Amino acid sequence: MINKYYDLARLKDELATDHYHHLALKASDYIVCYHYDKRCPFHVQQSKRMQEITDYFHE
C-alpha cells in the first residue's frame, strides 16, 4: 500500500496522500529493513524506495 499511495500521491491524488498518512506503518519503518531488497521479484531496492517515499511525505 505504501508504494501504491506514493505513486498516486505523486499524481496529485490528495485522497491517496491522506490514506498514506493514516497507515499504521509508514515508509520510514522499512528504510533499514534490507530483507525486502533480497525478496523483491522486480529487483527493486526497496530500502532506497522507502527513503524516497519518506522524503516525499516529509516523515
N, CA and C of each residue as an Amber inpcrd file, in Angstrom:
protein
   177
   0.8160000  -1.1870000   0.0000000   0.0000000   0.0000000   0.0000000
   0.8690000   1.2640000   0.0000000   2.0170000   1.1780000   0.6340000
   2.9040000   2.3400000   0.6880000   3.2860000   2.7740000  -0.7170000
   3.7200000   1.8240000  -1.5340000   4.1090000   2.1440000  -2.9080000
   2.9220000   2.6660000  -3.7050000   1.7730000   2.0530000  -3.5370000
   0.5670000   2.4620000  -4.2720000   0.1870000   3.9040000  -3.9390000
   0.1150000   4.2180000  -2.6460000  -0.2610000   5.5680000  -2.2400000
   0.7720000   6.5900000  -2.6860000   2.0310000   6.2200000  -2.6490000
   3.0890000   7.1180000  -3.1040000   2.9240000   7.4270000  -4.5890000
   2.7430000   6.3850000  -5.3820000   2.5830000   6.5950000  -6.8230000
   1.3810000   7.4890000  -7.1220000   0.2740000   7.2520000  -6.4410000
  -0.9260000   8.0670000  -6.6500000  -0.7300000   9.4940000  -6.1270000
  -0.0680000   9.6400000  -5.0060000   0.1770000  10.9720000  -4.4490000
   1.0440000  11.8050000  -5.3840000   1.9930000  11.1690000  -6.0350000
   2.8420000  11.8910000  -6.9910000   2.0410000  12.3940000  -8.1830000
   0.8870000  11.7700000  -8.4210000  -0.0190000  12.2150000  -9.4910000
  -1.0370000  13.2290000  -8.9560000  -0.7760000  13.7410000  -7.7600000
  -1.5980000  14.7590000  -7.0980000  -2.9410000  14.2390000  -6.6070000
  -3.0000000  12.9690000  -6.2650000  -4.2050000  12.3790000  -5.6870000
  -4.1870000  12.6480000  -4.1830000  -4.9540000  13.6310000  -3.7490000
  -4.9390000  14.0280000  -2.3510000  -5.5400000  12.9630000  -1.4350000
  -6.4650000  12.1870000  -1.9430000  -7.0460000  11.1140000  -1.1420000
  -5.9850000  10.0580000  -0.8220000  -5.1410000   9.7530000  -1.7960000
  -4.0530000   8.7960000  -1.5700000  -3.0770000   9.3320000  -0.5250000
  -2.8030000  10.6240000  -0.5690000  -1.9200000  11.2410000   0.4230000
  -2.5240000  11.1030000   1.8110000  -3.8060000  11.3570000   1.9290000
  -4.4850000  11.2200000   3.2090000  -4.4480000   9.7770000   3.7020000
  -4.7080000   8.8420000   2.8000000  -4.6740000   7.4270000   3.1740000
  -3.2700000   7.0290000   3.6460000  -2.2400000   7.5200000   2.9550000
  -0.8670000   7.2050000   3.3550000  -0.6170000   7.6570000   4.7950000
  -1.0340000   8.8750000   5.1110000  -0.7760000   9.4150000   6.4440000
  -1.5430000   8.6790000   7.5410000  -2.5410000   7.8950000   7.1610000
  -3.2980000   7.1240000   8.1460000  -2.8510000   5.6570000   8.2450000
  -1.8310000   5.2800000   7.5090000  -1.3020000   3.9190000   7.6160000
  -0.6690000   3.7060000   8.9930000  -0.7960000   2.5110000   9.5030000
  -0.1840000   2.1920000  10.7980000   1.3460000   2.2030000  10.6940000
   1.8710000   1.6730000   9.6080000   3.3130000   1.6710000   9.3580000
   3.5790000   2.4810000   8.0980000   4.5870000   3.3050000   8.1640000
   4.9300000   4.1690000   7.0430000   6.2610000   3.7250000   6.4380000
   6.6380000   4.3580000   5.3530000   7.8830000   4.0110000   4.6560000
   9.0920000   4.0960000   5.5800000   9.0830000   5.0420000   6.4880000
  10.2270000   5.2030000   7.3970000  10.4330000   3.9830000   8.2870000
   9.4010000   3.1740000   8.4600000   9.5270000   1.9530000   9.2580000
  10.2710000   0.8440000   8.5070000  10.4750000   1.0240000   7.2140000
  11.0950000  -0.0210000   6.3900000  12.4480000   0.3680000   5.8050000
  12.9420000   1.5450000   6.1070000  14.1940000   2.0160000   5.5000000
  15.3640000   1.0980000   5.8160000  15.4880000   0.6710000   7.0430000
  16.6370000  -0.1440000   7.4350000  16.3820000  -1.6390000   7.2760000
  15.2600000  -1.9990000   6.7150000  14.9330000  -3.4120000   6.5340000
  15.3610000  -3.8430000   5.1320000  16.5420000  -4.3890000   5.0340000
  17.0600000  -4.7910000   3.7240000  16.5360000  -6.1640000   3.3100000
  15.7560000  -6.7840000   4.1550000  15.1670000  -8.0890000   3.8660000
  14.3600000  -8.0430000   2.5620000  13.6300000  -6.9640000   2.3560000
  12.7790000  -6.8470000   1.1690000  13.5850000  -6.6350000  -0.1080000
  14.7760000  -6.0640000   0.0100000  15.6210000  -5.8860000  -1.1780000
  15.9420000  -7.2390000  -1.8130000  16.1790000  -8.2300000  -0.9930000
  16.5320000  -9.5660000  -1.4910000  15.3270000 -10.3000000  -2.0640000
  14.1480000 -10.0210000  -1.5180000  12.9460000 -10.7650000  -1.8930000
  12.1690000 -10.1570000  -3.0480000  12.4700000  -8.9330000  -3.4280000
  11.6890000  -8.2540000  -4.4630000  11.8630000  -8.9600000  -5.8050000
  10.7640000  -9.4590000  -6.3930000  10.8680000 -10.1680000  -7.6680000
  11.2030000  -9.2450000  -8.8380000  11.1000000  -7.9400000  -8.6290000
  11.3830000  -6.9790000  -9.6950000  12.7740000  -6.3640000  -9.5660000
  13.5380000  -6.8520000  -8.5890000  14.9070000  -6.4000000  -8.3490000
  14.9830000  -4.9020000  -8.0570000  13.9910000  -4.4020000  -7.3370000
  13.9670000  -3.0070000  -6.9120000  14.5700000  -2.9330000  -5.5130000
  15.4180000  -1.9630000  -5.2990000  15.9890000  -1.7770000  -3.9700000
  14.9480000  -1.0480000  -3.1270000  14.1200000  -1.8210000  -2.4470000
  13.0120000  -1.2610000  -1.6890000  13.4700000  -0.3280000  -0.5710000
  14.6070000  -0.5850000   0.0190000  15.0770000   0.2890000   1.0990000
  15.3210000   1.7060000   0.5680000  15.8620000   1.8270000  -0.6350000
  16.0750000   3.1480000  -1.2410000  14.7400000   3.7850000  -1.6060000
  13.8120000   2.9730000  -2.0960000  12.4890000   3.4980000  -2.4400000
  11.7650000   3.9820000  -1.1910000  11.8980000   3.2670000  -0.0870000
  11.2590000   3.6890000   1.1540000  11.8490000   5.0200000   1.6420000
  13.1430000   5.2300000   1.4260000  13.7600000   6.5130000   1.7780000
  13.1880000   7.6200000   0.8970000  13.0260000   7.3420000  -0.3820000
  12.4440000   8.3100000  -1.3170000  11.0230000   8.6820000  -0.8860000
  10.2420000   7.7000000  -0.4960000   8.8690000   7.9270000  -0.0650000
   8.8460000   8.7150000   1.2450000   9.7200000   8.3630000   2.1670000
   9.8250000   9.0950000   3.4320000  10.1260000  10.5630000   3.1810000
  11.0550000  10.8270000   2.2780000  11.3950000  12.2080000   1.9410000
  10.2020000  12.9240000   1.3060000   9.4920000  12.2480000   0.4300000
   8.3500000  12.8470000  -0.2610000   7.2520000  13.2620000   0.7240000
   6.9480000  12.4100000   1.6780000   5.8880000  12.6970000   2.6290000
   6.3950000  13.4540000   3.8700000   7.6390000  13.8390000   3.8720000
   8.2250000  14.6260000   4.9650000   8.0210000  13.9640000   6.3220000
   8.3490000  12.6830000   6.3970000   8.1960000  11.9550000   7.6760000
   9.3260000  12.2930000   8.6100000
